[in-house]
Amino acid sequence: RQYTLPHPVDLPNGSVTQTPLYDERSLDCERTALYENGNWGVPSQPMIASGYDVANNNQITHTLTFKAFDSLPAGYLRVLASDRDGTPQYLGEAGIADTAKGQSATVTLGNAFDLTAKRERTAFSVDRANRHMDASFKITLSNAGDAPRVVTVREHPNRWHEWQLTSSSIKPSKQTPDTLDFKINVPSNGTATLEYSVRYHWSPDITPQ
């Protein structure tokens, strides 16, 4: 694959020269604080064991998404943003794959030091006769910063692929066959809570484990 440099470059014999692949430019980006649980796939049978989905990840990660202004080769991006005085501040760096022009690229910038989360399962029951089980969770988000933040909570109901959301304290911002997304406003130096319940169900020819 060939890429055209933005300006001519002199390469003296026996030298090593670094030059930017693209001219400096500003990009519209979406920065997200993401808290995610259960992203390890769905089993081949309903999982009714009580201890299957009680893991508590307390890390919230920062991600940055933008649209490629040109075909971008795979490599590392270093992300900087201006502070209130206009001074560039280093946010982090991460790799991206080859990205076609106009496609979205997402980089993960590491864990948020001022945001934390606690996930608790508050209820769980199995009804073998009626072939369903219910699980409820409470997620508490804490913000130690001086500004309010929006955290995207992404849950993967992973006990079985047939499920439905039965209740939630906040309406999901997005729902797919294997994810639930909630956008939670967390006040500065404060906390916010999400509670939700899901019901799994299976047909008579399925044997849970």
C-alpha positions in Angstrom: 0.0 0.0 0.0 1.3 3.5 -0.9 0.7 6.7 1.0 1.5 10.2 -0.4 3.4 12.5 2.0 1.9 16.0 2.4 5.1 17.7 1.3 8.5 16.9 -0.4 11.1 15.5 2.0 14.9 15.7 1.5 16.7 12.5 2.4 20.5 13.1 2.6 22.6 9.9 2.1 23.1 7.9 5.2 20.4 9.8 7.2 17.3 8.9 9.1 14.4 11.3 8.7 11.0 11.4 10.4 8.2 13.2 8.7 4.5 13.4 9.4 2.2 11.3 7.2 -0.5 14.0 7.4 -0.5 17.7 8.0 -1.7 18.8 11.5 -5.5 19.1 11.8 -8.3 19.2 14.3 -10.7 16.3 14.5 -14.2 16.1 16.0 -14.0 13.3 18.5 -16.4 11.6 21.0 -14.8 10.9 24.4 -16.6 8.2 26.4 -16.2 6.9 29.9 -17.1 3.2 29.6 -17.9 0.7 32.3 -18.4 -2.8 30.8 -19.2 -6.3 32.3 -19.8 -9.8 31.0 -18.2 -9.5 27.6 -17.0 -13.1 27.3 -19.5 -14.7 25.1 -22.8 -16.7 25.5 -22.7 -20.4 26.6 -24.3 -23.2 24.5 -26.8 -23.9 27.3 -28.5 -21.7 29.9 -26.2 -21.2 32.9 -28.3 -21.5 36.1 -25.4 -21.8 38.6 -25.7 -19.0 41.1 -22.0 -17.9 40.9 -21.8 -17.5 37.2 -22.1 -13.8 36.7 -21.1 -12.1 40.0 -17.7 -10.7 38.9 -17.3 -7.0 40.0 -15.1 -5.0 37.7 -14.5 -1.6 39.2 -12.5 0.0 36.4 -14.0 2.6 34.1 -12.0 3.2 30.8 -11.7 6.2 28.6 -12.3 5.7 24.9 -12.1 8.1 22.0 -14.0 7.7 18.7 -13.5 9.7 15.5 -14.1 9.3 11.7 -11.1 8.8 9.6 -10.5 11.8 7.4 -8.4 9.7 5.0 -7.3 6.0 4.8 -5.3 5.5 7.9 -2.6 2.8 8.2 -2.5 0.6 11.3 -0.4 2.1 14.0 -0.4 4.0 17.3 -2.1 7.3 18.0 -1.0 9.7 20.6 -3.9 11.8 21.9 -3.6 15.3 23.3 -6.2 17.9 24.3 -5.9 21.5 25.3 -6.5 22.4 28.9 -8.4 25.6 30.0 -5.2 27.6 29.3 -4.7 26.1 25.8 -1.7 24.0 26.8 -1.6 20.6 25.2 -2.1 17.8 27.7 -1.3 14.1 27.0 -4.3 11.9 27.4 -2.8 8.5 26.3 -2.0 6.5 23.2 -3.3 3.3 21.7 -3.2 1.3 18.4 -5.8 1.2 15.6 -6.2 -1.2 12.7 -6.2 -0.1 9.1 -9.1 2.2 8.8 -10.8 3.3 5.5 -11.7 6.9 4.9 -15.0 7.8 6.5 -15.0 4.8 8.9 -15.0 5.1 12.7 -11.9 4.4 14.7 -11.9 3.9 18.5 -8.9 4.0 20.8 -8.8 3.1 24.5 -6.9 5.6 26.5 -6.7 3.7 29.8 -8.5 3.7 33.1 -10.2 6.8 34.5 -8.5 7.7 37.8 -11.4 9.8 39.1 -14.2 7.4 38.2 -15.0 4.1 39.9 -17.8 1.6 39.9 -19.2 -1.1 42.1 -21.5 -3.8 40.7 -23.7 -6.0 43.0 -26.2 -8.7 42.1 -29.2 -8.0 44.3 -31.4 -11.0 43.4 -31.3 -14.3 41.5 -33.8 -17.1 41.1 -34.4 -20.1 38.9 -37.8 -21.5 38.0 -37.1 -24.9 36.3 -40.8 -25.8 35.9 -41.5 -22.6 33.9 -38.1 -22.6 32.3 -36.8 -19.1 33.2 -34.5 -17.4 35.6 -34.3 -13.8 36.8 -31.2 -11.7 37.8 -31.1 -8.2 39.2 -28.1 -5.9 39.6 -27.2 -2.6 41.2 -24.3 -0.5 39.8 -23.0 2.4 41.8 -20.8 5.0 40.0 -18.6 7.4 41.9 -17.0 10.6 40.5 -14.2 12.1 42.5 -13.7 14.9 40.0 -14.8 18.6 40.2 -17.0 18.3 37.0 -20.1 16.1 36.3 -19.4 13.2 34.0 -21.5 10.9 31.8 -20.6 7.2 32.1 -21.8 4.6 29.6 -22.6 1.4 31.4 -22.5 -1.6 29.1 -23.9 -4.9 30.4 -23.8 -8.2 28.5 -26.5 -10.5 29.8 -24.5 -13.7 29.3 -26.3 -16.6 30.9 -28.2 -17.4 27.8 -29.1 -15.7 24.5 -32.8 -15.6 25.1 -33.4 -12.8 27.5 -35.4 -9.6 28.1 -35.1 -6.5 30.2 -37.9 -6.6 32.8 -37.1 -3.4 34.7 -34.5 -0.6 35.0 -34.2 2.6 37.0 -32.9 4.4 33.9 -34.0 3.7 30.3 -31.4 2.0 28.1 -29.8 4.3 25.5 -29.1 1.3 23.3 -30.2 -2.4 23.3 -28.9 -5.2 21.0 -29.4 -9.0 21.2 -26.3 -9.2 23.5 -25.9 -5.8 25.1 -27.6 -3.2 27.3 -26.2 0.4 27.3 -27.1 3.0 29.8 -25.9 6.6 29.9 -25.6 7.7 33.5 -25.1 11.3 34.7 -22.7 11.2 37.7 -22.4 14.5 39.6 -19.1 16.0 40.6 -17.8 14.6 43.9 -20.9 12.4 44.0 -22.5 9.1 43.0 -25.2 7.8 40.8 -26.9 4.4 40.8 -28.4 2.1 38.2 -30.6 -0.9 39.0 -32.0 -3.3 36.4 -33.4 -6.8 36.1 -33.4 -9.3 33.2 -35.3 -12.6 32.7 -33.8 -15.5 30.7 -36.1 -18.2 29.2 -35.6 -21.4 27.2 -37.6 -23.9 25.3 -38.6 -27.4 26.5 -35.9 -29.0 24.3 -33.1 -27.1 26.0 -31.3 -28.5 29.1 -29.8 -25.8 31.4 -26.6 -26.4 33.3 
